[in-house]
Amino acid sequence: MTDTPEPPPRTQSRETRRAQLIEATIATIAARGYARTTLTEVAKAAGLSHGLVLFHFQTKERLLAETLAFMAEEYRQHRAAALAGAGPAPAARLAALIEADFQPAINTQSRLAAWCAFWGEAQSRPFYQEACGALDAEYTAELEAICAALVAEGGYPIPPAHAARILRLVIEGTWLDAVTLAEPYPVAEARQTVETTARLLFPRHFAG
């Protein structure tokens, strides 16, 4: 095995190879953790050579940064699609956001573990802010706007920012449970936990 970068085979496009390596990186972070993820382990997970990883990403830091950027954009598009189909009613928009966070495209063991690894590693924070700072701010603003509309409609005695924060923390808490508990509860139960939170915050909109 050599560290000399080698060109990718012509049978697959550059984009296909990069996507394959990013998926392998997500799986490796989930299995081994952030600190123990190496280019060699990623190459092994992808079934490709170490040199091919170097050809596409040059360094571990760049591979991790681009993996995080990929996950952030994937999540942004998934959330945007959910809101686009929800219509203008704030209760429907909140329900769509909750449902989106527990769909199989996003809520997989490997992706949740990778997100938690990025959140938990101090080394990742500079490029986490670069990749996700704007996304986090956009998500918070959307959630606060929805909660503000619900508070205005229902006359609920809670600041919208606090309601949005509670919902976000409960969602992220169920994600953390999924990768830290010895016997995680089902995804359906995690979603129901967040829906229960919505009912407690906004009972006239989420009764039943």
C-alpha positions in Angstrom: 0.0 0.0 0.0 1.4 3.4 -0.9 0.5 7.0 0.2 1.0 8.2 -3.4 -2.4 9.4 -4.7 -3.6 7.4 -7.6 -6.2 8.4 -10.2 -9.7 6.9 -9.9 -10.7 4.1 -12.2 -12.5 5.3 -15.4 -15.5 3.0 -14.8 -17.0 5.3 -12.1 -17.3 9.1 -12.0 -15.4 11.3 -9.6 -18.7 12.2 -7.9 -19.7 8.6 -7.5 -16.3 7.8 -5.9 -16.5 10.8 -3.6 -20.1 9.9 -2.5 -18.9 6.3 -1.8 -16.0 7.5 0.3 -18.3 9.9 2.3 -20.7 7.1 3.0 -17.8 5.0 4.2 -16.6 7.8 6.4 -20.1 8.1 8.0 -20.0 4.4 8.7 -16.5 4.5 10.0 -17.2 7.4 12.4 -20.3 5.5 13.6 -18.3 2.3 14.2 -15.0 3.7 15.5 -15.6 7.2 16.7 -14.3 10.6 15.5 -10.8 10.3 16.8 -10.2 6.7 15.6 -11.4 7.3 12.1 -8.4 7.2 9.6 -8.1 7.3 5.9 -7.0 3.7 6.0 -10.2 2.6 7.9 -12.3 4.6 5.5 -10.6 3.0 2.5 -11.2 -0.4 4.0 -14.9 0.3 4.6 -15.3 1.6 1.1 -13.4 -1.4 -0.4 -11.0 1.0 -2.1 -7.3 1.8 -1.9 -5.7 4.3 0.6 -4.3 6.1 -2.4 -7.7 6.7 -3.9 -8.9 8.3 -0.7 -5.9 10.6 -0.9 -6.6 11.4 -4.5 -10.1 12.7 -3.6 -9.6 14.3 -0.2 -5.8 14.7 0.4 -6.1 14.7 4.3 -8.3 13.3 7.0 -9.3 16.8 8.1 -10.6 17.6 4.6 -12.4 14.3 4.4 -14.1 14.9 7.7 -15.0 18.4 6.8 -16.5 17.4 3.5 -18.4 14.6 5.2 -19.9 17.0 7.7 -20.8 19.5 4.9 -22.5 16.6 3.0 -24.6 15.6 6.0 -25.5 19.2 6.7 -26.7 19.8 3.1 -28.5 16.5 3.1 -30.4 17.4 6.2 -31.2 20.9 4.9 -32.7 19.6 1.7 -34.7 16.9 3.7 -36.1 19.5 6.0 -36.9 22.0 3.2 -38.8 19.3 1.3 -40.8 18.5 4.5 -41.8 22.2 5.0 -42.6 22.7 1.3 -45.2 19.9 1.5 -46.7 21.1 4.8 -48.6 24.2 3.8 -48.8 27.4 5.7 -50.5 26.3 9.0 -48.0 26.4 11.8 -49.2 23.2 13.4 -48.8 21.3 10.1 -45.4 22.8 9.7 -44.2 21.7 13.1 -45.7 18.2 12.6 -43.8 18.0 9.3 -40.5 19.0 10.9 -40.9 16.4 13.7 -41.8 13.7 11.2 -38.9 14.6 9.0 -36.4 14.1 11.8 -37.5 10.5 12.2 -37.7 9.4 8.5 -35.4 6.5 7.5 -33.4 8.7 5.1 -32.1 10.8 8.0 -32.7 8.7 11.1 -30.2 5.9 10.7 -27.9 4.5 13.3 -24.8 5.5 11.4 -25.9 9.0 10.6 -27.1 9.7 14.2 -23.8 8.3 15.5 -21.8 10.5 13.1 -23.8 13.6 14.1 -23.2 12.9 17.8 -19.5 12.3 17.1 -19.2 15.7 15.4 -21.1 17.4 18.2 -19.0 15.8 20.9 -15.5 16.4 19.5 -13.8 19.7 20.4 -11.5 19.2 17.4 -14.5 19.3 15.0 -15.9 22.7 16.2 -14.1 25.1 13.8 -15.3 23.3 10.7 -18.6 22.3 12.4 -19.4 26.0 12.6 -18.3 26.6 9.0 -20.4 23.7 7.7 -23.4 23.9 10.1 -23.4 27.3 11.8 -25.7 28.8 9.2 -27.8 25.7 9.0 -28.3 25.6 12.8 -29.3 29.3 12.8 -31.8 28.8 9.9 -33.3 25.8 11.7 -33.6 27.7 15.0 -35.2 30.7 13.2 -37.7 28.4 11.4 -38.7 26.6 14.6 -39.0 29.8 16.6 -41.2 31.3 13.8 -43.5 28.3 13.9 -43.7 28.4 17.7 -44.4 32.1 17.6 -47.3 31.5 15.3 -48.7 28.8 17.5 -48.4 30.9 20.6 -50.2 33.8 18.8 -53.0 31.5 17.7 -53.4 29.7 20.9 -52.5 32.3 23.5 -50.0 29.9 25.2 -48.1 31.3 28.2 -44.6 30.4 26.9 -42.0 32.4 25.0 -41.7 31.1 21.5 -37.9 30.8 21.8 -38.2 28.6 24.9 -40.7 26.4 23.2 -38.5 26.0 20.2 -35.5 25.2 22.4 -37.4 22.6 24.3 -38.5 20.9 21.1 -35.0 21.0 19.7 -33.4 19.5 22.8 -36.0 16.7 23.0 -35.4 15.8 19.3 -31.6 15.8 19.8 -32.0 14.0 23.1 -33.8 11.1 21.3 -31.0 11.0 18.7 -28.5 10.8 21.5 -30.4 8.0 23.2 -30.4 6.1 20.0 -26.6 5.8 19.9 -25.8 5.7 23.7 -28.5 3.5 25.3 -27.6 -0.2 25.7 -31.2 -1.0 24.5 -32.5 2.0 22.5 -36.2 2.4 22.2 -37.8 2.2 18.7 -37.7 5.2 16.3 -41.5 5.3 16.5 -41.3 5.8 20.3 -38.7 8.5 19.8 -41.0 10.3 17.4 -44.0 9.9 19.8 -41.8 11.4 22.6 -41.4 14.6 20.6 -45.1 14.6 19.6 -46.0 14.4 23.3 -43.8 17.4 23.9 -45.6 19.3 21.2 -49.0 18.4 22.8 -47.7 19.6 26.2 -46.5 22.9 24.7 -49.4 23.5 22.4 -52.4 21.4 23.6 -55.1 23.2 21.6 -53.2 22.4 18.4 -51.9 18.9 19.1 -54.8 17.3 21.1 -55.2 13.6 21.3 
